């Protein structure tokens, strides 16, 4: 709500800016192939932190105005307004992260193909280049929903209940910003919409690069009569941390480009 020091007009401008960023974020995630008909972005309300906002149950690329958005209570993922349209069944991912992590203001959940092999193979996703220094050098945790079903749950891989979202939210303790989800996808968090989108895009790109590198390495070993190929050199802890620090101050550069890209496609 507007405070004494903030006029209604100023408050409306802040909310409008967040909505504009959110809609751009949805389109950018689609343009880069992070989401398709499924997957979603959310943001914490900039003036009412007990509320978060998502699109109604629709493909992110189709989100076009405030009329497509639903406000939910962080506490229980229920709509703030009665008669709200149907929402995403997996909004518990978002509500439980916002509930547990006060600093988080944006969440991306996606099923990008490139990431899936790292959720089912036991091969850790590791930072291959400076753009993905935000990834843990040991690999982001892989959260397995099968470890958390209750007897009453339908085991359809979807985070459709509070206890499942709560368990997933715990994986972000200790500063982790990306969690892989076994046989499903991944979730990325941040304190800004722009950075959450950045992390989602570069998690996906890093996964594609690592798969290509693993394949190349295996081919190299085969063509050299299976002699051991050189070990793959991932970023070390210092490189990853410093690369992430350096790039964190430059997010506006890709963001402005991405906004122009989706704008050029009439979004
Ligand atoms: Zn999902």
Boltz pocket constraint, residues with backbone or C-beta under 6 A from the ligand:
constraints:
  - pocket:
      binder: B
      contacts: [[A, 39], [A, 90], [A, 109], [A, 110], [A, 111], [A, 184], [A, 185]]
      max_distance: 6.0
